[in-house]
Amino acid sequence: MIYINNDSKNPFFNLALEEYLLKYKFPHDNVLILWQSDPAVVVGRNQNTWQEINYRYVRENNIHVARRLSGGGAVYHDRGNLNFTLILDNYRINKNDPSLFTRPIVYCLDKIGIKAETSGRNDILIDQKKISGSARYIYKNKILHHGTLLFNSDLSALKRALKPEINYLSTAVESVRSRVTNIKEHLYNNKIDLQTFKDLLLGSIVLHCDRVYEEYTLSYADTHIVKKLMASKYGTWDWNYGKSPPFTFVRKLSFGGGTLTVQMKVERGIIGECRLLGDMAREKPLKELAAILPGKKYEEHSLHALLSAADQSAFTGTSAATRFISALF
């Protein structure tokens, strides 16, 4: 097994690194990464990003929003969360046996005095509360299995970041909300910090998979390729938001003395059909405003710039126009 020494806390780099190792590096070796990220919400490949996040809270608290290769639900990362990535040859494992991936974690927790159990296909629970969820992605003869481990995460931020304030009509895969807890809350030995737990987990995974491992530090060439992949894919709006399945947005807004109902269809992050109905303004300006929105990104800054350059007579002033854009998110 190749253990990747990766100290990056950039979630976009770390997700790009997974794809690089899966598709282009160590074609015949098992690979393990144990990594952390700065605060981020990571959505599944088939999810509607807007449907999974509290957009305003995420923006105001500088929480990154990223999309991964695998399916499944949205998760929260911060430096109190330990992520694990295993890349194994397909022929060496039973794809229908998720315990292959959860067993080393449960074993490690047992060794430090914590009784954990698996739930469903991929979750790990302590006292019926979730500490780990995982997902997988198959590429040719390999399987990438990755997941989270809540060691000492900010659970308040997790709950708020993953609690959307707007409902969207979509066929996208929605996350199942679960009660969560931190591993640290169940430890009797305060000397076990995240780094110690990381070292113990490394030993447990190696024991259950390959028995031996070789540590590998990314070269300049490796890092250069991963950064290019991050810049072209994982760090882009088109991947993280625009890749969302089509959805419909319907919301009724109040503007001091009047109401406005917004009906909007969005596909690949681009606004399609749009209708604005209300008693807050004359009918003509509303139709004119609705006519300039199709074809534009469903993205806050882009829409602010659009309205700044457009006739805002549908509103009572620029503050109302700003409120209109903000209310869409």
N, C-alpha and C positions, 0 to 999 in steps of 0.2 A: 504494500500500500504506500502511495505517495501522500505525505502530509504537507499541505501547502502552508507555508509561513506567510500569512497575510495580515498586516497591521492596519490596512485601510479602514476608515470609518465612513467612507463615502458609499451610500447605498447603491448609487448608479454604477460606480466602479465595481462593487462587489457582485452585482447581478450580471454585469458584463463579463466578469471573471468566470462566473459559473459557465456561461455559454462557451467562452474560449476554451476552458479546460474540457468541457464535454465534447466539443466538435473538432478541436484542432491540436490538442496536447495530450500526451500520454495515451496513445490509442489502445494499448493493451494492459494498462495498469488500473487498479482501483485507486481512487483519489478521494481525499478527505480535506475539507476546509472547516475550521471552527472560526467564526468571525462575528464582529459586532458592527453596528452602524449608528450614526447620529440619528436623532429622531426622524422617523419616516413611517408612512403608511405604504405598505406594499400590497397591491391588489393582484388577484389572479388573472391569468391570461384572458379569460372569457368574461370578465366583469366590466360593468359600467362604473368607471372611476367615480363620477359624480354621485352615484347611488350609494357608494360605500364610505364616503368621507363627510365629515363636518367641514365643508369648504371654508367657511369663515374662520373657524377655530384653527384649522390647519395653516391658513395663510397668515393669520395674525401671530402665530407662534413659530413661524419659520420651520414647519414640519415638512420634510420632503415627501413627494408623492411619486411612487415608482410602480412599474408593472413588471412582473416576472414571467419566465417562460412557462411555468406550470399552471395548471388550473387551480380550483379550490377557492377559498375565501380570503378576504383581506386580513392582514395582520399588522400589528404595530411593532416597530423596532425602536429601541434606544440603547444606550450603552449599558443598561442593566439587563439587557436581553442577549442571550447567546444563541447564535444561529449555527446550524450544522448543515453541511452539504456533503453527500456521499454520491460518488459516481462509480457505478459498478458495471462490469460486463453482464449483459443480459443473460447469456447462457449459464452463468454461475449462480443465478438466483431463481427462486420461485416468485414470479411476479404477483401471484395471488396470496403471498404470505407477508403482510406488512410487518409482522413481528420481527422479521429479519432486521428492520431498521429501528423499531421501538425497544427491542430486547436489550441492547447495550445501554440505553438510557435508564430503563427501569432497574437494570442490574447496578448501574453506577449509583443511582439514588438509594437503593437498598444498602449499599456499602457505607453510605454516610447516614444511615438511620432513618430514611424516609420511605414509607410504604407507598408506592405508586402503582397505578393500574392503567391498562390500555382501555380505550373506548372507541367503538366504531372501527374504522379502518386505521386511522392514523393518530388519534388524539391520545395524550397521556394526562391522567388526572391524579390529583392528591386531594383526598377528602371530598371527592366528587366535584372538584374545581379544576379547571383546565390550566395546565402549565405548558403544554406543547401541542402544536398542530403542525401537520406536514403535508406535503404534496409531492407529486413526481411528474417527470417528463421523460418520454422515451425518444431516443434518437438512434436510429440504426440498430446496432447491437448493444446499446448501452442504456442504462437507466440513471437519471439524475433524481435523487430523493433528497429533499431539503426541508428544514423545519425550524421552528422557534423554540426557545427554552426560556421561560420567564424566570430569571434568577432574582433580580432586584429592580424590576422595571417600575416606571411611574404609572401605576394602574389608573390613576385619575386621568392622566393625559391619554392613556390608551382608550378609556371608555368614551371620553369626549371626542377624540379624533375619529373614532369609528362609529359615531352616532350622527348620521346625516339628518339635516333639518328639513330637507325637501324630498318629496316623493316623486319618483319618476316612473313612467309606464314603460317597461322594458322586458325583453325576454332574456336579459343577461342573468348569469348565475349570481344569486344573492348569498351573502355570508350568513351563516347561522350564528347568532349571538350566544355566547356562553359565559357562565360565571368563571372568573379567573382568579388565580392566586400566584404569589411568588414563591419559588423554592426556598428562599431565605427565611420566610416566615415559619417554615417547618423544620428548620435546622436547630439542633440542640448544641452544636459546636460552633461558637461564634468565630473560630479561627478559620473556618472555611469561607473564603471570599470567592469572587467570580473567577479569578485567575486559578485558584486552587481547584475549583470545580471543573474548570476547563481542562486542566492537566489530568484530573481523574477521568473525565469523560473521554479524552483522547486514548488513555490506556484501555478503557472498557471497550471502545469501538474497535480498536486494533485487536484486542483479545478475541472478540467475537467474529471478526472478519478475516484478517490475514495473519495474525500473530506477530508479525514484524512490520516495521514501517521505515521509510526513508524520508527525512525532512527536506523540503525543496523551497528555496527562496526565489521569488520571481526575478528574472533577469530584466535588464533594461529593454530588451527586445519584447519580452512578454508584456511588460507594463505598457510599452508603446502601442502594441496591438490592442490591448484591453481598453486603453484610453480612446483609441480610434472607434472601437465598437460602442463605447459609452457615448461619445460625441455624436455618432451617426444614428444611434438607436435608443439606448437606455436613458440617456439624459434629455431626450427630446419630448416636446409636447405631443407630437404626432403619435408616439408610442404610448406614452403614459396616459394621455387623455383621448387622443383621436382614435386609438385602437378600440375604444369602447363600442359595444354593439349598438345598433340604432335604438333610440328611445324617444318618447314623447313627454313634453313638459307642459303642464297645465297649472296655472296659479292665478289666484285672484288677489290683486294688490289694492291697497287703499292710499289715496293721496289727498289729504285734507279737503274734504268736500266732494270727493269723487272716487270712483272705483275703476279699476282696469283689469280685465281678464286677459292673460297671455296664454296662447295656445301655439306650441312650437314643436316641430319635429327636427331631430338632430341625427345625422348619420355620418360616421367617421369624424365626429367632432365638428361637422359643418352644419349650419342651420339650413333647413329646407323650408317646407311650408310653414308660414307664420301668420297668425291672426291676432289682432289687438282689438278688443271690444270693451267699451266703457262709456261712462257718462261724465268723465273728468275733462273731456275736451271735445272739440269739434270732430266730426267723423272723418273729414278729409285729411287732416294732419296725421291721424292715427293710421289711415290706409297708406299714406305716403311713408310713414315710419316703418310699417310692416313690410313695405315693398323693398326697402333697402337692406333688410336684415338677411334674407336668404343668400346663401353663398358665402357668408362670413363665418369665421371661427366662433364657436360657442366658448369664448374666452374673455374674461373680464376686461383686461387691458385693451384688447382689440376692439371691443364694443364701446368702451369709453372713448377711444380715439375716433371711432366712426361717428358717434353722436356729437362729438366736439366739432366735427366738420360738417355736420348735417343741420338742416332746419329743425329747431327744437320747439316749434310752435305747438306741438302736441302737448307740451308741458307748460306749467306756469312759470318755469324758470330752470336755470341750470341745476339747482339743487334737486329738483324733482327728477330731472333726467339722470342724475347720478344715483338717486334712490332707485329709479327704475332698473338700472343696470345691476346695482347691488342686489336687488330683490330677485334677480334671475339666478343667483347662486347661493 
